[in-house]
Amino acid sequence: MSDRLILLDIPGVLYSASSATRLGGTPDSGTLKDVRFFDPVALGFIRRLFGLAGARVVVSDHWRRGIPAAILQQLDLQVEDMMPPAPGGFGAEIAAYFAKRPAPSAYVILSAAPDSLQPQQLAHLVSVDPAQGLTPDGFRRALDVLGVGCPSGMCLDVQPHPELAERLRQLQQLARLAPERFGPAAPAAAPATLFHS
């Protein structure tokens, strides 16, 4: 077993409201066609996590059989193991998983539904907004939880400076109120002339 694990709660992390808008749907048909609705950006972050941290992925038992298992195989997520089924949600599945094997030196829980987690699990949680999915900030926090530094150039600060963000908000508001200030001025009508020969 790897010294680092990514305990992955797939809904809201690998597909989200934002990716559904971009990709035209969510993976809910129960067919292999669902692969196209997984967010390629979030998948890239997960692949970078296991590449940089040497971490392996553990997912819910729901993904063990049938179409979900085939989808996981297509997504190439380096899945090391499945959590055992347990009533009580993702947190209960994690507890059941670690009841059968020792916890690794470092693990991160990526979930968009952290309400089911147990108090001792919260220190390992990177809570993901289900509207956005896994973002650069979530990726950086996951690296921190796993105890891995982010290589320079990969973890650039993508948040605008607060003053710049406020100025952008003001300009957007002004553009709505006075759009003529932001577009090319309408050409003035040329005076009508009559040509005489």
Secondary structure, 3 states (H helix, E strand, C coil): CCCEEEEECCECCCECHHHHHHHCCCCCCCCHHHHHHCCHHHHHHHHHHHHHHCCEEEECHHHCCHHHHHHHHHHCCCEEEECCCCCCCHHHHHHHHHHHCCCCCEEEEEECCHHHCCHHHHHHEEECCCCCCCCHHHHHHHHHHHCCCCCCCCCCCCCCCHHHHHHHHHHHHHHHHCHHHCCCCCCCCCCCCCCCC
